[in-house]
Amino acid sequence: MAKEFSRTRRVGEQMQRELSELIQRELKDPRVGMITVTGVEVSRDMSHAKVFITVLGVDHPIEETLATLKHAAGFLRHELGQRMKLRIIPELHFFYDASVERGAHLSALIDKAVGKRGDQDND
């Protein structure tokens, strides 16, 4: 059983690398801005893959970017099939990963709290 999970994890990691490159170099859609693929979770039966992305910059709305990626999923899946040589290429489902945004917000809150504490210590 454990071997299946490690295989799906390895396939997900390779898919993450390949999708990052494909989106950056091959996807020529102006509605897609700077995207980072933060993770890929592949189902145990290798039929579905959740692709988590973050969007850098505020030029492109997240919903529009996700819709564009959903529209390009067939092309991306075909290209993955060419590159990865798997018998089954999972269907791609794109999701926005807000963890980077939350992390930056928490870091700003911590910096603000430390700054206030430093000001109180100086008084």
Phi and psi restraints in degrees (range 20) as a CNS / XPLOR table:
assign (resid 1 and name C) (resid 2 and name N)
       (resid 2 and name CA) (resid 2 and name C) 1.0 -62.6 20.0 2
assign (resid 2 and name N) (resid 2 and name CA)
       (resid 2 and name C) (resid 3 and name N) 1.0 -29.6 20.0 2
assign (resid 2 and name C) (resid 3 and name N)
       (resid 3 and name CA) (resid 3 and name C) 1.0 -65.0 20.0 2
assign (resid 3 and name N) (resid 3 and name CA)
       (resid 3 and name C) (resid 4 and name N) 1.0 -37.4 20.0 2
assign (resid 3 and name C) (resid 4 and name N)
       (resid 4 and name CA) (resid 4 and name C) 1.0 -60.2 20.0 2
assign (resid 4 and name N) (resid 4 and name CA)
       (resid 4 and name C) (resid 5 and name N) 1.0 -43.9 20.0 2
assign (resid 4 and name C) (resid 5 and name N)
       (resid 5 and name CA) (resid 5 and name C) 1.0 -65.8 20.0 2
assign (resid 5 and name N) (resid 5 and name CA)
       (resid 5 and name C) (resid 6 and name N) 1.0 -39.9 20.0 2
assign (resid 5 and name C) (resid 6 and name N)
       (resid 6 and name CA) (resid 6 and name C) 1.0 -68.4 20.0 2
assign (resid 6 and name N) (resid 6 and name CA)
       (resid 6 and name C) (resid 7 and name N) 1.0 -33.4 20.0 2
assign (resid 6 and name C) (resid 7 and name N)
       (resid 7 and name CA) (resid 7 and name C) 1.0 -67.3 20.0 2
assign (resid 7 and name N) (resid 7 and name CA)
       (resid 7 and name C) (resid 8 and name N) 1.0 -44.5 20.0 2
assign (resid 7 and name C) (resid 8 and name N)
       (resid 8 and name CA) (resid 8 and name C) 1.0 -64.0 20.0 2
assign (resid 8 and name N) (resid 8 and name CA)
       (resid 8 and name C) (resid 9 and name N) 1.0 -35.3 20.0 2
assign (resid 8 and name C) (resid 9 and name N)
       (resid 9 and name CA) (resid 9 and name C) 1.0 -66.3 20.0 2
assign (resid 9 and name N) (resid 9 and name CA)
       (resid 9 and name C) (resid 10 and name N) 1.0 -44.4 20.0 2
assign (resid 9 and name C) (resid 10 and name N)
       (resid 10 and name CA) (resid 10 and name C) 1.0 -64.0 20.0 2
assign (resid 10 and name N) (resid 10 and name CA)
       (resid 10 and name C) (resid 11 and name N) 1.0 -41.8 20.0 2
assign (resid 10 and name C) (resid 11 and name N)
       (resid 11 and name CA) (resid 11 and name C) 1.0 -63.4 20.0 2
assign (resid 11 and name N) (resid 11 and name CA)
       (resid 11 and name C) (resid 12 and name N) 1.0 -42.0 20.0 2
assign (resid 11 and name C) (resid 12 and name N)
       (resid 12 and name CA) (resid 12 and name C) 1.0 -61.6 20.0 2
assign (resid 12 and name N) (resid 12 and name CA)
       (resid 12 and name C) (resid 13 and name N) 1.0 -41.2 20.0 2
assign (resid 12 and name C) (resid 13 and name N)
       (resid 13 and name CA) (resid 13 and name C) 1.0 -66.0 20.0 2
assign (resid 13 and name N) (resid 13 and name CA)
       (resid 13 and name C) (resid 14 and name N) 1.0 -40.3 20.0 2
assign (resid 13 and name C) (resid 14 and name N)
       (resid 14 and name CA) (resid 14 and name C) 1.0 -67.9 20.0 2
assign (resid 14 and name N) (resid 14 and name CA)
       (resid 14 and name C) (resid 15 and name N) 1.0 -40.3 20.0 2
assign (resid 14 and name C) (resid 15 and name N)
       (resid 15 and name CA) (resid 15 and name C) 1.0 -61.1 20.0 2
assign (resid 15 and name N) (resid 15 and name CA)
       (resid 15 and name C) (resid 16 and name N) 1.0 -38.6 20.0 2
assign (resid 15 and name C) (resid 16 and name N)
       (resid 16 and name CA) (resid 16 and name C) 1.0 -60.7 20.0 2
assign (resid 16 and name N) (resid 16 and name CA)
       (resid 16 and name C) (resid 17 and name N) 1.0 -46.6 20.0 2
assign (resid 16 and name C) (resid 17 and name N)
       (resid 17 and name CA) (resid 17 and name C) 1.0 -62.5 20.0 2
assign (resid 17 and name N) (resid 17 and name CA)
       (resid 17 and name C) (resid 18 and name N) 1.0 -46.9 20.0 2
assign (resid 17 and name C) (resid 18 and name N)
       (resid 18 and name CA) (resid 18 and name C) 1.0 -66.5 20.0 2
assign (resid 18 and name N) (resid 18 and name CA)
       (resid 18 and name C) (resid 19 and name N) 1.0 -42.8 20.0 2
assign (resid 18 and name C) (resid 19 and name N)
       (resid 19 and name CA) (resid 19 and name C) 1.0 -65.1 20.0 2
assign (resid 19 and name N) (resid 19 and name CA)
       (resid 19 and name C) (resid 20 and name N) 1.0 -38.7 20.0 2
assign (resid 19 and name C) (resid 20 and name N)
       (resid 20 and name CA) (resid 20 and name C) 1.0 -58.0 20.0 2
assign (resid 20 and name N) (resid 20 and name CA)
       (resid 20 and name C) (resid 21 and name N) 1.0 -45.7 20.0 2
assign (resid 20 and name C) (resid 21 and name N)
       (resid 21 and name CA) (resid 21 and name C) 1.0 -68.1 20.0 2
assign (resid 21 and name N) (resid 21 and name CA)
       (resid 21 and name C) (resid 22 and name N) 1.0 -43.6 20.0 2
assign (resid 21 and name C) (resid 22 and name N)
       (resid 22 and name CA) (resid 22 and name C) 1.0 -61.9 20.0 2
assign (resid 22 and name N) (resid 22 and name CA)
       (resid 22 and name C) (resid 23 and name N) 1.0 -45.5 20.0 2
assign (resid 22 and name C) (resid 23 and name N)
       (resid 23 and name CA) (resid 23 and name C) 1.0 -64.6 20.0 2
assign (resid 23 and name N) (resid 23 and name CA)
       (resid 23 and name C) (resid 24 and name N) 1.0 -40.4 20.0 2
assign (resid 23 and name C) (resid 24 and name N)
       (resid 24 and name CA) (resid 24 and name C) 1.0 -70.2 20.0 2
assign (resid 24 and name N) (resid 24 and name CA)
       (resid 24 and name C) (resid 25 and name N) 1.0 -42.7 20.0 2
assign (resid 24 and name C) (resid 25 and name N)
       (resid 25 and name CA) (resid 25 and name C) 1.0 -101.7 20.0 2
assign (resid 25 and name N) (resid 25 and name CA)
       (resid 25 and name C) (resid 26 and name N) 1.0 -32.5 20.0 2
assign (resid 25 and name C) (resid 26 and name N)
       (resid 26 and name CA) (resid 26 and name C) 1.0 -103.8 20.0 2
assign (resid 26 and name N) (resid 26 and name CA)
       (resid 26 and name C) (resid 27 and name N) 1.0 -27.3 20.0 2
assign (resid 26 and name C) (resid 27 and name N)
       (resid 27 and name CA) (resid 27 and name C) 1.0 -82.8 20.0 2
assign (resid 27 and name N) (resid 27 and name CA)
       (resid 27 and name C) (resid 28 and name N) 1.0 110.0 20.0 2
assign (resid 27 and name C) (resid 28 and name N)
       (resid 28 and name CA) (resid 28 and name C) 1.0 -104.4 20.0 2
assign (resid 28 and name N) (resid 28 and name CA)
       (resid 28 and name C) (resid 29 and name N) 1.0 46.9 20.0 2
assign (resid 28 and name C) (resid 29 and name N)
       (resid 29 and name CA) (resid 29 and name C) 1.0 -105.2 20.0 2
assign (resid 29 and name N) (resid 29 and name CA)
       (resid 29 and name C) (resid 30 and name N) 1.0 123.5 20.0 2
assign (resid 29 and name C) (resid 30 and name N)
       (resid 30 and name CA) (resid 30 and name C) 1.0 -68.0 20.0 2
assign (resid 30 and name N) (resid 30 and name CA)
       (resid 30 and name C) (resid 31 and name N) 1.0 -15.8 20.0 2
assign (resid 30 and name C) (resid 31 and name N)
       (resid 31 and name CA) (resid 31 and name C) 1.0 -77.4 20.0 2
assign (resid 31 and name N) (resid 31 and name CA)
       (resid 31 and name C) (resid 32 and name N) 1.0 -9.0 20.0 2
assign (resid 31 and name C) (resid 32 and name N)
       (resid 32 and name CA) (resid 32 and name C) 1.0 -102.9 20.0 2
assign (resid 32 and name N) (resid 32 and name CA)
       (resid 32 and name C) (resid 33 and name N) 1.0 120.3 20.0 2
assign (resid 32 and name C) (resid 33 and name N)
       (resid 33 and name CA) (resid 33 and name C) 1.0 -91.4 20.0 2
assign (resid 33 and name N) (resid 33 and name CA)
       (resid 33 and name C) (resid 34 and name N) 1.0 -144.8 20.0 2
assign (resid 33 and name C) (resid 34 and name N)
       (resid 34 and name CA) (resid 34 and name C) 1.0 -78.1 20.0 2
assign (resid 34 and name N) (resid 34 and name CA)
       (resid 34 and name C) (resid 35 and name N) 1.0 113.7 20.0 2
assign (resid 34 and name C) (resid 35 and name N)
       (resid 35 and name CA) (resid 35 and name C) 1.0 -118.0 20.0 2
assign (resid 35 and name N) (resid 35 and name CA)
       (resid 35 and name C) (resid 36 and name N) 1.0 140.3 20.0 2
assign (resid 35 and name C) (resid 36 and name N)
       (resid 36 and name CA) (resid 36 and name C) 1.0 -118.0 20.0 2
assign (resid 36 and name N) (resid 36 and name CA)
       (resid 36 and name C) (resid 37 and name N) 1.0 127.8 20.0 2
assign (resid 36 and name C) (resid 37 and name N)
       (resid 37 and name CA) (resid 37 and name C) 1.0 -86.6 20.0 2
assign (resid 37 and name N) (resid 37 and name CA)
       (resid 37 and name C) (resid 38 and name N) 1.0 110.1 20.0 2
assign (resid 37 and name C) (resid 38 and name N)
       (resid 38 and name CA) (resid 38 and name C) 1.0 -89.2 20.0 2
assign (resid 38 and name N) (resid 38 and name CA)
       (resid 38 and name C) (resid 39 and name N) 1.0 -18.5 20.0 2
assign (resid 38 and name C) (resid 39 and name N)
       (resid 39 and name CA) (resid 39 and name C) 1.0 -178.3 20.0 2
assign (resid 39 and name N) (resid 39 and name CA)
       (resid 39 and name C) (resid 40 and name N) 1.0 158.6 20.0 2
assign (resid 39 and name C) (resid 40 and name N)
       (resid 40 and name CA) (resid 40 and name C) 1.0 -137.3 20.0 2
assign (resid 40 and name N) (resid 40 and name CA)
       (resid 40 and name C) (resid 41 and name N) 1.0 125.7 20.0 2
assign (resid 40 and name C) (resid 41 and name N)
       (resid 41 and name CA) (resid 41 and name C) 1.0 -110.5 20.0 2
assign (resid 41 and name N) (resid 41 and name CA)
       (resid 41 and name C) (resid 42 and name N) 1.0 120.1 20.0 2
assign (resid 41 and name C) (resid 42 and name N)
       (resid 42 and name CA) (resid 42 and name C) 1.0 -101.7 20.0 2
assign (resid 42 and name N) (resid 42 and name CA)
       (resid 42 and name C) (resid 43 and name N) 1.0 135.9 20.0 2
assign (resid 42 and name C) (resid 43 and name N)
       (resid 43 and name CA) (resid 43 and name C) 1.0 -68.9 20.0 2
assign (resid 43 and name N) (resid 43 and name CA)
       (resid 43 and name C) (resid 44 and name N) 1.0 160.5 20.0 2
assign (resid 43 and name C) (resid 44 and name N)
       (resid 44 and name CA) (resid 44 and name C) 1.0 -60.1 20.0 2
assign (resid 44 and name N) (resid 44 and name CA)
       (resid 44 and name C) (resid 45 and name N) 1.0 -34.9 20.0 2
assign (resid 44 and name C) (resid 45 and name N)
       (resid 45 and name CA) (resid 45 and name C) 1.0 -88.2 20.0 2
assign (resid 45 and name N) (resid 45 and name CA)
       (resid 45 and name C) (resid 46 and name N) 1.0 5.6 20.0 2
assign (resid 45 and name C) (resid 46 and name N)
       (resid 46 and name CA) (resid 46 and name C) 1.0 62.9 20.0 2
assign (resid 46 and name N) (resid 46 and name CA)
       (resid 46 and name C) (resid 47 and name N) 1.0 23.1 20.0 2
assign (resid 46 and name C) (resid 47 and name N)
       (resid 47 and name CA) (resid 47 and name C) 1.0 -96.1 20.0 2
assign (resid 47 and name N) (resid 47 and name CA)
       (resid 47 and name C) (resid 48 and name N) 1.0 -20.2 20.0 2
assign (resid 47 and name C) (resid 48 and name N)
       (resid 48 and name CA) (resid 48 and name C) 1.0 -136.5 20.0 2
assign (resid 48 and name N) (resid 48 and name CA)
       (resid 48 and name C) (resid 49 and name N) 1.0 147.3 20.0 2
assign (resid 48 and name C) (resid 49 and name N)
       (resid 49 and name CA) (resid 49 and name C) 1.0 -136.0 20.0 2
assign (resid 49 and name N) (resid 49 and name CA)
       (resid 49 and name C) (resid 50 and name N) 1.0 128.0 20.0 2
assign (resid 49 and name C) (resid 50 and name N)
       (resid 50 and name CA) (resid 50 and name C) 1.0 -91.4 20.0 2
assign (resid 50 and name N) (resid 50 and name CA)
       (resid 50 and name C) (resid 51 and name N) 1.0 120.7 20.0 2
assign (resid 50 and name C) (resid 51 and name N)
       (resid 51 and name CA) (resid 51 and name C) 1.0 -107.5 20.0 2
assign (resid 51 and name N) (resid 51 and name CA)
       (resid 51 and name C) (resid 52 and name N) 1.0 118.3 20.0 2
assign (resid 51 and name C) (resid 52 and name N)
       (resid 52 and name CA) (resid 52 and name C) 1.0 -99.0 20.0 2
assign (resid 52 and name N) (resid 52 and name CA)
       (resid 52 and name C) (resid 53 and name N) 1.0 129.1 20.0 2
assign (resid 52 and name C) (resid 53 and name N)
       (resid 53 and name CA) (resid 53 and name C) 1.0 -128.1 20.0 2
assign (resid 53 and name N) (resid 53 and name CA)
       (resid 53 and name C) (resid 54 and name N) 1.0 157.0 20.0 2
assign (resid 53 and name C) (resid 54 and name N)
       (resid 54 and name CA) (resid 54 and name C) 1.0 -123.0 20.0 2
assign (resid 54 and name N) (resid 54 and name CA)
       (resid 54 and name C) (resid 55 and name N) 1.0 150.3 20.0 2
assign (resid 54 and name C) (resid 55 and name N)
       (resid 55 and name CA) (resid 55 and name C) 1.0 -111.3 20.0 2
assign (resid 55 and name N) (resid 55 and name CA)
       (resid 55 and name C) (resid 56 and name N) 1.0 122.4 20.0 2
assign (resid 55 and name C) (resid 56 and name N)
       (resid 56 and name CA) (resid 56 and name C) 1.0 -90.0 20.0 2
assign (resid 56 and name N) (resid 56 and name CA)
       (resid 56 and name C) (resid 57 and name N) 1.0 133.7 20.0 2
assign (resid 56 and name C) (resid 57 and name N)
       (resid 57 and name CA) (resid 57 and name C) 1.0 86.4 20.0 2
assign (resid 57 and name N) (resid 57 and name CA)
       (resid 57 and name C) (resid 58 and name N) 1.0 167.0 20.0 2
assign (resid 57 and name C) (resid 58 and name N)
       (resid 58 and name CA) (resid 58 and name C) 1.0 -113.9 20.0 2
assign (resid 58 and name N) (resid 58 and name CA)
       (resid 58 and name C) (resid 59 and name N) 1.0 14.3 20.0 2
assign (resid 58 and name C) (resid 59 and name N)
       (resid 59 and name CA) (resid 59 and name C) 1.0 -68.9 20.0 2
assign (resid 59 and name N) (resid 59 and name CA)
       (resid 59 and name C) (resid 60 and name N) 1.0 -33.0 20.0 2
assign (resid 59 and name C) (resid 60 and name N)
       (resid 60 and name CA) (resid 60 and name C) 1.0 -118.1 20.0 2
assign (resid 60 and name N) (resid 60 and name CA)
       (resid 60 and name C) (resid 61 and name N) 1.0 125.4 20.0 2
assign (resid 60 and name C) (resid 61 and name N)
       (resid 61 and name CA) (resid 61 and name C) 1.0 -62.5 20.0 2
assign (resid 61 and name N) (resid 61 and name CA)
       (resid 61 and name C) (resid 62 and name N) 1.0 145.6 20.0 2
assign (resid 61 and name C) (resid 62 and name N)
       (resid 62 and name CA) (resid 62 and name C) 1.0 -62.0 20.0 2
assign (resid 62 and name N) (resid 62 and name CA)
       (resid 62 and name C) (resid 63 and name N) 1.0 -42.8 20.0 2
assign (resid 62 and name C) (resid 63 and name N)
       (resid 63 and name CA) (resid 63 and name C) 1.0 -62.3 20.0 2
assign (resid 63 and name N) (resid 63 and name CA)
       (resid 63 and name C) (resid 64 and name N) 1.0 -40.5 20.0 2
assign (resid 63 and name C) (resid 64 and name N)
       (resid 64 and name CA) (resid 64 and name C) 1.0 -66.7 20.0 2
assign (resid 64 and name N) (resid 64 and name CA)
       (resid 64 and name C) (resid 65 and name N) 1.0 -40.0 20.0 2
assign (resid 64 and name C) (resid 65 and name N)
       (resid 65 and name CA) (resid 65 and name C) 1.0 -64.1 20.0 2
assign (resid 65 and name N) (resid 65 and name CA)
       (resid 65 and name C) (resid 66 and name N) 1.0 -44.6 20.0 2
assign (resid 65 and name C) (resid 66 and name N)
       (resid 66 and name CA) (resid 66 and name C) 1.0 -63.6 20.0 2
assign (resid 66 and name N) (resid 66 and name CA)
       (resid 66 and name C) (resid 67 and name N) 1.0 -40.5 20.0 2
assign (resid 66 and name C) (resid 67 and name N)
       (resid 67 and name CA) (resid 67 and name C) 1.0 -64.5 20.0 2
assign (resid 67 and name N) (resid 67 and name CA)
       (resid 67 and name C) (resid 68 and name N) 1.0 -39.9 20.0 2
assign (resid 67 and name C) (resid 68 and name N)
       (resid 68 and name CA) (resid 68 and name C) 1.0 -64.8 20.0 2
assign (resid 68 and name N) (resid 68 and name CA)
       (resid 68 and name C) (resid 69 and name N) 1.0 -42.9 20.0 2
assign (resid 68 and name C) (resid 69 and name N)
       (resid 69 and name CA) (resid 69 and name C) 1.0 -66.0 20.0 2
assign (resid 69 and name N) (resid 69 and name CA)
       (resid 69 and name C) (resid 70 and name N) 1.0 -37.6 20.0 2
assign (resid 69 and name C) (resid 70 and name N)
       (resid 70 and name CA) (resid 70 and name C) 1.0 -62.6 20.0 2
assign (resid 70 and name N) (resid 70 and name CA)
       (resid 70 and name C) (resid 71 and name N) 1.0 -40.1 20.0 2
assign (resid 70 and name C) (resid 71 and name N)
       (resid 71 and name CA) (resid 71 and name C) 1.0 -66.0 20.0 2
assign (resid 71 and name N) (resid 71 and name CA)
       (resid 71 and name C) (resid 72 and name N) 1.0 -34.9 20.0 2
assign (resid 71 and name C) (resid 72 and name N)
       (resid 72 and name CA) (resid 72 and name C) 1.0 -89.0 20.0 2
assign (resid 72 and name N) (resid 72 and name CA)
       (resid 72 and name C) (resid 73 and name N) 1.0 3.2 20.0 2
assign (resid 72 and name C) (resid 73 and name N)
       (resid 73 and name CA) (resid 73 and name C) 1.0 -59.4 20.0 2
assign (resid 73 and name N) (resid 73 and name CA)
       (resid 73 and name C) (resid 74 and name N) 1.0 -37.9 20.0 2
assign (resid 73 and name C) (resid 74 and name N)
       (resid 74 and name CA) (resid 74 and name C) 1.0 -63.2 20.0 2
assign (resid 74 and name N) (resid 74 and name CA)
       (resid 74 and name C) (resid 75 and name N) 1.0 -46.0 20.0 2
assign (resid 74 and name C) (resid 75 and name N)
       (resid 75 and name CA) (resid 75 and name C) 1.0 -61.2 20.0 2
assign (resid 75 and name N) (resid 75 and name CA)
       (resid 75 and name C) (resid 76 and name N) 1.0 -46.6 20.0 2
assign (resid 75 and name C) (resid 76 and name N)
       (resid 76 and name CA) (resid 76 and name C) 1.0 -63.8 20.0 2
assign (resid 76 and name N) (resid 76 and name CA)
       (resid 76 and name C) (resid 77 and name N) 1.0 -39.5 20.0 2
assign (resid 76 and name C) (resid 77 and name N)
       (resid 77 and name CA) (resid 77 and name C) 1.0 -64.3 20.0 2
assign (resid 77 and name N) (resid 77 and name CA)
       (resid 77 and name C) (resid 78 and name N) 1.0 -42.4 20.0 2
assign (resid 77 and name C) (resid 78 and name N)
       (resid 78 and name CA) (resid 78 and name C) 1.0 -61.6 20.0 2
assign (resid 78 and name N) (resid 78 and name CA)
       (resid 78 and name C) (resid 79 and name N) 1.0 -45.4 20.0 2
assign (resid 78 and name C) (resid 79 and name N)
       (resid 79 and name CA) (resid 79 and name C) 1.0 -65.2 20.0 2
assign (resid 79 and name N) (resid 79 and name CA)
       (resid 79 and name C) (resid 80 and name N) 1.0 -37.4 20.0 2
assign (resid 79 and name C) (resid 80 and name N)
       (resid 80 and name CA) (resid 80 and name C) 1.0 -61.5 20.0 2
assign (resid 80 and name N) (resid 80 and name CA)
       (resid 80 and name C) (resid 81 and name N) 1.0 -40.0 20.0 2
assign (resid 80 and name C) (resid 81 and name N)
       (resid 81 and name CA) (resid 81 and name C) 1.0 -60.8 20.0 2
assign (resid 81 and name N) (resid 81 and name CA)
       (resid 81 and name C) (resid 82 and name N) 1.0 -37.8 20.0 2
assign (resid 81 and name C) (resid 82 and name N)
       (resid 82 and name CA) (resid 82 and name C) 1.0 -67.4 20.0 2
assign (resid 82 and name N) (resid 82 and name CA)
       (resid 82 and name C) (resid 83 and name N) 1.0 -38.2 20.0 2
assign (resid 82 and name C) (resid 83 and name N)
       (resid 83 and name CA) (resid 83 and name C) 1.0 -86.4 20.0 2
assign (resid 83 and name N) (resid 83 and name CA)
       (resid 83 and name C) (resid 84 and name N) 1.0 -35.0 20.0 2
assign (resid 83 and name C) (resid 84 and name N)
       (resid 84 and name CA) (resid 84 and name C) 1.0 -95.9 20.0 2
assign (resid 84 and name N) (resid 84 and name CA)
       (resid 84 and name C) (resid 85 and name N) 1.0 -19.4 20.0 2
assign (resid 84 and name C) (resid 85 and name N)
       (resid 85 and name CA) (resid 85 and name C) 1.0 57.7 20.0 2
assign (resid 85 and name N) (resid 85 and name CA)
       (resid 85 and name C) (resid 86 and name N) 1.0 41.4 20.0 2
assign (resid 85 and name C) (resid 86 and name N)
       (resid 86 and name CA) (resid 86 and name C) 1.0 -94.5 20.0 2
assign (resid 86 and name N) (resid 86 and name CA)
       (resid 86 and name C) (resid 87 and name N) 1.0 152.3 20.0 2
assign (resid 86 and name C) (resid 87 and name N)
       (resid 87 and name CA) (resid 87 and name C) 1.0 -69.9 20.0 2
assign (resid 87 and name N) (resid 87 and name CA)
       (resid 87 and name C) (resid 88 and name N) 1.0 -40.2 20.0 2
assign (resid 87 and name C) (resid 88 and name N)
       (resid 88 and name CA) (resid 88 and name C) 1.0 -120.1 20.0 2
assign (resid 88 and name N) (resid 88 and name CA)
       (resid 88 and name C) (resid 89 and name N) 1.0 123.2 20.0 2
assign (resid 88 and name C) (resid 89 and name N)
       (resid 89 and name CA) (resid 89 and name C) 1.0 -102.2 20.0 2
assign (resid 89 and name N) (resid 89 and name CA)
       (resid 89 and name C) (resid 90 and name N) 1.0 122.3 20.0 2
assign (resid 89 and name C) (resid 90 and name N)
       (resid 90 and name CA) (resid 90 and name C) 1.0 -65.2 20.0 2
assign (resid 90 and name N) (resid 90 and name CA)
       (resid 90 and name C) (resid 91 and name N) 1.0 152.0 20.0 2
assign (resid 90 and name C) (resid 91 and name N)
       (resid 91 and name CA) (resid 91 and name C) 1.0 -68.1 20.0 2
assign (resid 91 and name N) (resid 91 and name CA)
       (resid 91 and name C) (resid 92 and name N) 1.0 140.0 20.0 2
assign (resid 91 and name C) (resid 92 and name N)
       (resid 92 and name CA) (resid 92 and name C) 1.0 -98.4 20.0 2
assign (resid 92 and name N) (resid 92 and name CA)
       (resid 92 and name C) (resid 93 and name N) 1.0 130.5 20.0 2
assign (resid 92 and name C) (resid 93 and name N)
       (resid 93 and name CA) (resid 93 and name C) 1.0 -124.9 20.0 2
assign (resid 93 and name N) (resid 93 and name CA)
       (resid 93 and name C) (resid 94 and name N) 1.0 122.8 20.0 2
assign (resid 93 and name C) (resid 94 and name N)
       (resid 94 and name CA) (resid 94 and name C) 1.0 -99.3 20.0 2
assign (resid 94 and name N) (resid 94 and name CA)
       (resid 94 and name C) (resid 95 and name N) 1.0 137.6 20.0 2
assign (resid 94 and name C) (resid 95 and name N)
       (resid 95 and name CA) (resid 95 and name C) 1.0 -135.3 20.0 2
assign (resid 95 and name N) (resid 95 and name CA)
       (resid 95 and name C) (resid 96 and name N) 1.0 146.0 20.0 2
assign (resid 95 and name C) (resid 96 and name N)
       (resid 96 and name CA) (resid 96 and name C) 1.0 -80.8 20.0 2
assign (resid 96 and name N) (resid 96 and name CA)
       (resid 96 and name C) (resid 97 and name N) 1.0 131.9 20.0 2
assign (resid 96 and name C) (resid 97 and name N)
       (resid 97 and name CA) (resid 97 and name C) 1.0 -103.0 20.0 2
assign (resid 97 and name N) (resid 97 and name CA)
       (resid 97 and name C) (resid 98 and name N) 1.0 106.6 20.0 2
assign (resid 97 and name C) (resid 98 and name N)
       (resid 98 and name CA) (resid 98 and name C) 1.0 -88.8 20.0 2
assign (resid 98 and name N) (resid 98 and name CA)
       (resid 98 and name C) (resid 99 and name N) 1.0 4.9 20.0 2
assign (resid 98 and name C) (resid 99 and name N)
       (resid 99 and name CA) (resid 99 and name C) 1.0 -64.8 20.0 2
assign (resid 99 and name N) (resid 99 and name CA)
       (resid 99 and name C) (resid 100 and name N) 1.0 -36.5 20.0 2
assign (resid 99 and name C) (resid 100 and name N)
       (resid 100 and name CA) (resid 100 and name C) 1.0 -65.5 20.0 2
assign (resid 100 and name N) (resid 100 and name CA)
       (resid 100 and name C) (resid 101 and name N) 1.0 -43.5 20.0 2
assign (resid 100 and name C) (resid 101 and name N)
       (resid 101 and name CA) (resid 101 and name C) 1.0 -63.1 20.0 2
assign (resid 101 and name N) (resid 101 and name CA)
       (resid 101 and name C) (resid 102 and name N) 1.0 -43.7 20.0 2
assign (resid 101 and name C) (resid 102 and name N)
       (resid 102 and name CA) (resid 102 and name C) 1.0 -63.6 20.0 2
assign (resid 102 and name N) (resid 102 and name CA)
       (resid 102 and name C) (resid 103 and name N) 1.0 -40.2 20.0 2
assign (resid 102 and name C) (resid 103 and name N)
       (resid 103 and name CA) (resid 103 and name C) 1.0 -62.8 20.0 2
assign (resid 103 and name N) (resid 103 and name CA)
       (resid 103 and name C) (resid 104 and name N) 1.0 -42.3 20.0 2
assign (resid 103 and name C) (resid 104 and name N)
       (resid 104 and name CA) (resid 104 and name C) 1.0 -65.2 20.0 2
assign (resid 104 and name N) (resid 104 and name CA)
       (resid 104 and name C) (resid 105 and name N) 1.0 -39.4 20.0 2
assign (resid 104 and name C) (resid 105 and name N)
       (resid 105 and name CA) (resid 105 and name C) 1.0 -64.5 20.0 2
assign (resid 105 and name N) (resid 105 and name CA)
       (resid 105 and name C) (resid 106 and name N) 1.0 -45.3 20.0 2
assign (resid 105 and name C) (resid 106 and name N)
       (resid 106 and name CA) (resid 106 and name C) 1.0 -64.4 20.0 2
assign (resid 106 and name N) (resid 106 and name CA)
       (resid 106 and name C) (resid 107 and name N) 1.0 -39.0 20.0 2
assign (resid 106 and name C) (resid 107 and name N)
       (resid 107 and name CA) (resid 107 and name C) 1.0 -63.0 20.0 2
assign (resid 107 and name N) (resid 107 and name CA)
       (resid 107 and name C) (resid 108 and name N) 1.0 -40.5 20.0 2
assign (resid 107 and name C) (resid 108 and name N)
       (resid 108 and name CA) (resid 108 and name C) 1.0 -65.0 20.0 2
assign (resid 108 and name N) (resid 108 and name CA)
       (resid 108 and name C) (resid 109 and name N) 1.0 -40.0 20.0 2
assign (resid 108 and name C) (resid 109 and name N)
       (resid 109 and name CA) (resid 109 and name C) 1.0 -64.0 20.0 2
assign (resid 109 and name N) (resid 109 and name CA)
       (resid 109 and name C) (resid 110 and name N) 1.0 -41.3 20.0 2
assign (resid 109 and name C) (resid 110 and name N)
       (resid 110 and name CA) (resid 110 and name C) 1.0 -64.4 20.0 2
assign (resid 110 and name N) (resid 110 and name CA)
       (resid 110 and name C) (resid 111 and name N) 1.0 -45.6 20.0 2
assign (resid 110 and name C) (resid 111 and name N)
       (resid 111 and name CA) (resid 111 and name C) 1.0 -60.0 20.0 2
assign (resid 111 and name N) (resid 111 and name CA)
       (resid 111 and name C) (resid 112 and name N) 1.0 -40.5 20.0 2
assign (resid 111 and name C) (resid 112 and name N)
       (resid 112 and name CA) (resid 112 and name C) 1.0 -65.0 20.0 2
assign (resid 112 and name N) (resid 112 and name CA)
       (resid 112 and name C) (resid 113 and name N) 1.0 -43.5 20.0 2
assign (resid 112 and name C) (resid 113 and name N)
       (resid 113 and name CA) (resid 113 and name C) 1.0 -65.8 20.0 2
assign (resid 113 and name N) (resid 113 and name CA)
       (resid 113 and name C) (resid 114 and name N) 1.0 -41.2 20.0 2
assign (resid 113 and name C) (resid 114 and name N)
       (resid 114 and name CA) (resid 114 and name C) 1.0 -65.6 20.0 2
assign (resid 114 and name N) (resid 114 and name CA)
       (resid 114 and name C) (resid 115 and name N) 1.0 -38.5 20.0 2
assign (resid 114 and name C) (resid 115 and name N)
       (resid 115 and name CA) (resid 115 and name C) 1.0 -63.6 20.0 2
assign (resid 115 and name N) (resid 115 and name CA)
       (resid 115 and name C) (resid 116 and name N) 1.0 -42.3 20.0 2
assign (resid 115 and name C) (resid 116 and name N)
       (resid 116 and name CA) (resid 116 and name C) 1.0 -66.3 20.0 2
assign (resid 116 and name N) (resid 116 and name CA)
       (resid 116 and name C) (resid 117 and name N) 1.0 -39.1 20.0 2
assign (resid 116 and name C) (resid 117 and name N)
       (resid 117 and name CA) (resid 117 and name C) 1.0 -65.6 20.0 2
assign (resid 117 and name N) (resid 117 and name CA)
       (resid 117 and name C) (resid 118 and name N) 1.0 -39.5 20.0 2
assign (resid 117 and name C) (resid 118 and name N)
       (resid 118 and name CA) (resid 118 and name C) 1.0 -64.3 20.0 2
assign (resid 118 and name N) (resid 118 and name CA)
       (resid 118 and name C) (resid 119 and name N) 1.0 -37.3 20.0 2
assign (resid 118 and name C) (resid 119 and name N)
       (resid 119 and name CA) (resid 119 and name C) 1.0 -66.5 20.0 2
assign (resid 119 and name N) (resid 119 and name CA)
       (resid 119 and name C) (resid 120 and name N) 1.0 -37.5 20.0 2
assign (resid 119 and name C) (resid 120 and name N)
       (resid 120 and name CA) (resid 120 and name C) 1.0 -69.4 20.0 2
assign (resid 120 and name N) (resid 120 and name CA)
       (resid 120 and name C) (resid 121 and name N) 1.0 -37.3 20.0 2
assign (resid 120 and name C) (resid 121 and name N)
       (resid 121 and name CA) (resid 121 and name C) 1.0 -65.5 20.0 2
assign (resid 121 and name N) (resid 121 and name CA)
       (resid 121 and name C) (resid 122 and name N) 1.0 -32.3 20.0 2
assign (resid 121 and name C) (resid 122 and name N)
       (resid 122 and name CA) (resid 122 and name C) 1.0 -73.0 20.0 2
assign (resid 122 and name N) (resid 122 and name CA)
       (resid 122 and name C) (resid 123 and name N) 1.0 -23.2 20.0 2
